[in-house]
Amino acid sequence: MKPIFKIIFIAFLTIYSCKTKQIEKTEPNTNPPKVEFSEFDLGKSDLPKLKREVNDFEHIFDVEQLEKLTLMIREFEKNTTNQIAIVSIDSIGKYTDFDKFAVDLSNYNGIGLKEKDNGLSIVFSKNLRKIRISTGFGTEKILTDKICKNIIDQTIIPEFKNGDYYNGIKKGMVELIAKWK
């Protein structure tokens, strides 16, 4: 019987010595440290999330123009699966290179189908007087940098110089679509 008492005694000591610490409840801090982020820290101005085919952050187009451009893009995508995004932007945030901004913006938003890499974005800024056509690798096989530059220089820029941003983008898109089919 002695071994049984020893086992009970050891079990008692083990349980008794394993006290659980109770964590004291504290009141929540009513003055938490203030954390401030600028719009650039959060990426709002650097790389905005595009919500539609035409993202007019500079408010250049009227409602009718937005609808016409959107319908043109949707019809083209329906027939080809190729995706187009148009973005007017007044600032490129922390970026110093507009072209790099346009490429990163397109990649960040996933313009084009991933397996086909068939996206194209026209990013421009009236405020910064810059424009870039950014293409996915699948698109670039057809719409080379030279073709895109020619469309910018010969079609879009002349309309922009006349203050007609809508016709510049529309005519540029018509040319791009004709060459891309």
N, C-alpha and C positions, 0 to 999 in steps of 0.2 A: 503494500500500500504506500509505502514511502515514495516510489517513483510517480504515483499518481499525484500526490501532494506537490512534488517538485514540479511536475508539468503544469498543474493549476497555478502554483505560485509564480512560475516563469511567465505564464500567459497573463496573469494579473499584472505583473510588473511591466510587461511589454505593452499592454493596453494602457496602463496608467501613465507610462513614460511618453507615449505617443499622443500628447495633447495637441489638439488642433488650435492654431492661432486664429482668433476671430479678428477679421479685418474691421476696423472701425469705419463706420459710415461717416462721410464728411459731406457737408453741404456743397452743392456745386458752386464753382467760382462765378460770381455774378459779373466780374470784370475780367473776362478772358483777354489775353494779349491781342492787340489789334494787328491784324495782318492785312496789309494793303498790297494789291496788285495793280499794276497799270494794265491798260488794254493790250500792250505789247507782251507783257509777261504771260498773259493768258492766250496769246495768239490771235486775238480778235482781229486786229488790223493786219498782222503779218500774213496769216493764211486764213481767210474767212471760209466758213463752210458754205458751199454753194447749195442753194435750195431748189433751183430751177434751171432751165436751159439758158435763160437770159437773166443775169444778175447785175442789175444797174445800180451799183452803189453810189454813183455820181449823179443819179437822177437826170440823165441826159434824154432818155426816150419818154414819150408820152404813152399812155395806156394802149392806144391803138397800135403804135409801133412795136411795143413789147409783145402784143398778141400776134402780130404778123410775123415777127422774127421767131417767136416760139412755135407757131404753126409750121413754118418752113422747116425748122429743125426737127420737129416731131415727125413730120411727113417723111423727111429724108431718113431718119432713124428707123422708122417703120419699114421702109423699103430696103434698107441696107444693113441694119444693126449698127452702123457707124454713129458715134455720138459726138455732138458739138456743144460746147458751152461758150457763151459770150459773157465777158465780165468787164464792166467799167469800174475803175477803182480810183479813189482820189489820193491814196497813200499806200506806200509799200512797207510801212512800219520800219523795222530795224534793217531791212534789206537795203543794200546800196546799189545792187544791180537789178534793173527791171527785168531783164531776160531771165535771170536766175529765179526771180520771184514768180514769173509767169510759169516756168517749168515746174517749180515746186508746188505752186497752187494747183496745177493740173494733176500732178501726181498725188498730192494730199487728198484731193477730192475724187480721185479714181475716175477720171474722164475716159470713157471707152471700156469695152468689155475686157476683163483681165486676160482671158485666154487668147484674144485677138489683138489686144493693145491697139484698138481702132478708135482712139479718141483724138479730138482736136479742140483746142480752145483759142479763142481770140480774146486776149487781155489787152485793154487799152486804158489810158488815162488822159482825159482832156486837161486836167490840172497839171500833170507832169509832162504832157506832150510826148507820150511814149505809146508804142504798140508792139505787140509780139503775138505771132501765131505759133502756138506750141502743139506739136504732134506726138502721138505715141509711136513706138517703133514700127508697128504694123502699118500705120498711116504714112509714116515717113518714106516707106518704099514707093508710094505713089505720089504723095505731095512732099517733094523734097524741100529743103531749106531755100533753094534757089527759086522754086515756083512760088513759095509763100512770100518771099521777099519781093518778087516781081508784082504779086497781087497787092501787097502793102503799098509799094512805091507807085504803081501805075493806076491802081483802082481806088484804094481806100484813102490814101493820103490826100490826093487832089480834092476829094469830097470833104475831108476833114478841114482842109485849108479854107474851104468855102463855108465852114461852120455847119455842114450837113452831115452829122455823125450817123444818123440813121441810114441815109443812102450809101454812105461809105461802107458801113458794115453789111448792109443788104447786098450791094453789088459785089463786095468781096466774098460773101458767102455763096452767092450764085456762081461765081467763078470757081471757088473751091469745090463746091458740090459737083459742078460739071466735070471737073478734072478727076474727081475722086470716085465717081460711079464705076 
